[in-house]
Amino acid sequence: MFRVTTLDPCATYATPPKPEDDFFGRPSFLTVSGQLEGEIFATALSRIYTFGPTFRAENSHTARHASEFWMIEPEMAFCDLKGDMDLAEAFIQYLIKDALGHCADEIAFFDRFVDKGLTQRLESIASSPFKRISYAEAIRILQTSGKTFEFPVAMGQNLQSEHERFLSEEVFKCPVTVHDYPRTIKPFYMRRNDDGETVSAMDLLVPGIGEVIGGSQREERLAVLEQSLAEHSLDPATYWWYVDLRRYGSVPHAGFGLGFERLLMLITGVPNIRDVIPFARTPGSADF
């Protein structure tokens, strides 16, 4: 995460400053997601969404990663993993249909000069059902594919972009939703499944990009959430307000995040995220 501070790193202090001397009186960081706060509003208002900038201090030099981007994050009360996947898939199809209906000339331009076959691919995504497979099944398909990947495929490891694109472009030739990931590779807030080994998480993968949506059913059980915080070496005192949402009564709820710039890549066929952001900020580059 990116640390926010008004303390001068070049200054010489007679006494080293303490966190409470900083602007907010405590260590503070740029947001990586509005999800945790969104959960509070969802449990009060049933269905909400946030749309705003997010910041990731990931040293990823790929065509689909940026250090600053915008994200659309719906959050729904009384929703489980299946409902989450249903909404994510319907959302992508709705957005593509809307773009095809209102921006046909622009998409035809991109089809002609940027990504030949774009219109046909978008029409197929908008009108065809998506494939759903478990993480375990995805690993099995990748390991038995006979294809050599740059990053080895192993159970308990995150899928890389090349794995995601292979599944969506070569195996199924359509968007794929991968669900039920190992809990050891996912954040603390995802709901633990009955097997104790996986969580109710999902990623929606599309041809040409890989993951465009990531989401999960959230852990609404107080005792399980507290255990998960401990397993991730997180201080419950820091998340007191989030834990209290369960302590004083919660409901099953779920949500996801859609990277807006990756959506633009999908709709325009532009292959690099830096070309769909006016002033891209990436590792080693923040000129604007």
N, C-alpha and C positions, 0 to 999 in steps of 0.2 A: 504494500500500500504506500501511497505518497503521504509523507508526513507534512502537516501544516504547522508552521511556527512563525512567530514574529521575532524570535530571538536571533540575534546576529551571529552566524556561525564563525565570522572572522574576528569578532570582538574578543578582547581579553577581559575576563571578569575576575574581580578580586575574590569573589565567592562563586563557585559554579552555580548556574541557575538551576532551580528545581522546576518540575513540571507545573507546579501551581503558579510559577512566575510567568508562564507563557500566557498568550492572549486569552485562551479559553480556560485557563486554570488547570489543564490536564492535557495529556497527549491527544492530539487530534489528527485526523487523516481525511483526505479526499474520499468521497463516497465511491464504493465499488458496486453498489446496488441500493435501490430503494425498497428492497423486498421486506426486510424485517419490520420497517415502519409500515409498509403496505399491509402486512398481516394484521396489524392493529386496526387499521381502517376497515379491512375486509370483515373482521369479526364483528365490527360495529355496523357496517353498512351493507354487508353481504357480498357485493361485487364491486371491485374498484380497479383502477389501473394507474400507474405512474409513467411519466415520459420525461426523461431528463438525461443530462450528461453523466457518464460514469468514467472512472479512471482506474486503470490497471497497470501496476508497476511490474509487468511481465516482460522479461527480456526476450521477446519472441520476434524473430525477423522473418515473418511469413507474409504472404499476400493477403491474408485475411485477419491479421491482428493489428490493432492500433492501441496506443496508450490512452487515448481519449476518444470516446464514442458515445452515441446516444442509445438508450435502451427503452423499449416499451415493456412494461411489466404488469400484466394482469394478475390479480389475486382474488380467489373465490372461496367464500365460506360454503360449508356443506358440499365439498367437492373432493373426490378421491383421485388416484392416479389415472384411472380410465377417463374420468371427466376432464382431467387436465390434458391428456393426449387428444381427446376428442376436440377440445377447444383450440388447441395449438394447430392441429391439422386443418380445421375449418377456417381458422384465422388466416393461415397462409393462402388457402384457396380463395378466400374472400378478397384478400388484398390483390392477388394476381388477377382475378376476374375484374376487379375495379380498374386496375391499371390497363388491362386489355380493352375495357370498354371506354375509358376516358382518355387514354394516351396512346391510341392505336398508331398515330403518325410517328410519335417519338419511338415507340417500340419497333416499328418498321425501319426507322433510321438505324437503330442499334443493330437490328437483324442484318441490315445490309452492310454496315461499315465496321461493326465491332464483333458480333458473335452470330455468324450465319446459322440459322436453325433456331434462333432464340424464340420466335413467335410460336413455332410448333411445340417447342419444349414447354413453354409457359402454358399453352392451351392444354397440353397433356397433364401437367401438374394440377391445373385448375379443375380438370374434369375426371381424373382417375383416382381410385382409392389408394391410400398410402399403405405401405407394408409395415408391419410391426413385428419385431423380434426381441427376445431377451438379450441381455448382454452376454450371457453364457452361450447362447446360440450364435451370436455375432462372432465371438472368439472361435468357436468351433468352425464356422464357415471360413474365417480368415486363415486358420491354421491348416485346414485341409484343402485350401484353394490351389496350392502348388505355386503360388506367386511369391516372389522374393520382395520383401518390403525393406525400406531403409531402416525403419524402426521395428524391431522384433515384436511379434504378437505373443502376449502371455496373459493368462488369467490373473486378474488382480491389478492389471496395468490400464492406464487410460488409453482410449483409442486415439490415434493420431489422425491428422487430416488425410493422409494417404489411405488409411484403413476406412475412414468414413466415406471417402469418395469411391473407393473400390466397391463398397457395399451398395451405394446408391447408384453408381454409374455402370458397373460391370455385372454385379450379381443380380440386383433387382430392377435396375434401369428405371427407377422411380424414387420418390422420397421415402425414407425409412425412419421409423421411430424406434430407437433402441431403449429398452426399459429394464428396470431392476438391476442396478449396478452394485458392485461390492461396496459395502459401507465404508471400507478402509480408504477408498479413493474419493469419497464424497464429503461435503461439509456436514457440520454437526446438526443442522436443522432439518435434515431430510428424515422422513418417517421410516423407522426400522421395520422391515418385514418380519413375518412370523418365523422365518427360518433363522433369524438372528444374524445372518451373514450378508444380506442385501438390503438395500433401501429402495423406497418407491420413487425412483428418479427416472427421468427420461430425457433423451436428446433427439431432436428432429434433424435428420441429415438430408441434404438435397444435392442433386448432381451439380457439379461444377464448383462447389464450395465446401461441402461437408456440413458441420453443425451450424444451424441458424437459430435454433431455439434450444434452451436448456431449462428444465423445470423439475418439479417434484411435488409430491404430497408432503406437507410439513408435519413435523412431529408435534402432536397436540398433547401427548401424555407427559405430565410433569416429571415423573420419576425417570422415564426413559430419556427425556431431554437433559436432565441434570447429569445422568450417566454419560451421555454423549459429550456434553461440555467437558467433563472430566477426562474422557478418553482423548479429546483434542487439546488437552492442556490449556483450556480457556477458563478464565476467572468468572465464576457465576456472578460476582458482584458487578462486573462490567455490564452484564446482560440482565440486571435485575428486573428491568422493565419488560424485557422479552419473556423472562421466566414467569413473571407475575401474570402475564396473559394466560398462562396455563394454570397457575396456582389458584386463581380466582374464577376458573371456569373457561373452557375453550370449546371449540367445535372442530371436527375434521375440516381441513382447508388445504388448498393447493394453489400453485401458480407457476408462472414461467417468465423468462426474459427473452425477448426477440431483439437482437442487435439490429438497429435501424440501418446502419451502413451495409451490413451483410444482406439485408432485404433489398437494398438498392442494387447490390451486386447481382442478386438473383434476377431481379426484374430487368436490369439493363444489359446483363451479360458482361459487364466490365470485370475483368479478372483480378484487379488489385484494389484493395480497400482504400489505398492512398488516393485513388483516382475518383472516388465518390465522396470524398471529404474536401471541402474548400481549403482548409488549412490543417493538413494532417500532422498529428504529433505522434511520433513513434520513437523507439529507443535510439538515442543519439541524435534526434532531430526534433527541435522545438524552435524553429526560426520565427514563428509568428505568435 
